[in-house]
Amino acid sequence: MENFEKRIEVNSKVLVGKPVIKGTRISIELIVKLVAQGWTEKEIIKEYPSLTKDDICAALLYAEKIVEQEEIHLLVAR
């Protein structure tokens, strides 16, 4: 999906600045959590009818980009 970022917004006045699907209060965190719990795309859209397949895809791509940028620092015991 090109330009998935256009579907996501971060606004300090919406859910304390958590990333959400633009125009909603549905967080990226919630969408990723539902997918991780085994919810299907169809089930998510039924429960949250303002979402689209592209919104769900954008949420997962956003999460992937966040994890991709994560840095791991190993601590060595002395």
N, C-alpha and C positions, 0 to 999 in steps of 0.2 A: 504494500500500500504506500503510495507516494504521499508525502506531506501529512503524515499521521499527526504531526504536531499541531496542525490547524484544528484538530478535534479536541484538543486538551487545553485547559487553562489553569493557571495558578493565580489565585486572587486572595489576598489576605482576609477579605470580607466573606469568603465562601469556605466553609469547613476549615477555618483557621489556616488557610493557605495550602491545604493539601491539593494535589493535582486532581482535577475532576474532568468529566466530559463537559465540554463547553455548553453553557446554557442549562446545566443541571446541577444538582448537588450530589451526583453519583460519582464517588471517588474511584480512581484507578485502583486503589487498594481493595475496594469492595469487589470490583470486577475480577481482579486476579484471584482473590480469595474464593469467589464462587467457582471459577474455573478449576482451581486447585482442589476444591471439594467435590468435583465431578459434575457440576451443573453443565448442561448442554447450552449451546448458543440459544436454542429455541426456548429453553426454560428461563434463561436470563431475560430474554426479550419479553416473554410472557409476564414475568414478575415486574419488569421495569420497561413498560411499553415505549417510553421515550427514547430508549436505546435502539441502535441499529447494529447490524452485523459489522459494519465498518467501525462503529464506536468500540465494540468489543475488541476487534483487531487492533485498533489504535492503542487501546489500554495495554494490551499484551506487548505490542511493539515498544511502547513507552517503558514498560517494566524491563524489557530485554535491554534497552539502551542504558537504563540505570545500572543494571547488573554488569553490563559490559564495561562500564566506566569504573566499576568498583576496584579498589586497590587492596591487595592483601598484604599485610605486614606481619611476618612471623616474629614472635618473641622467643628469644633463646634464653633458657634458664642458665644461670651461672653458678 
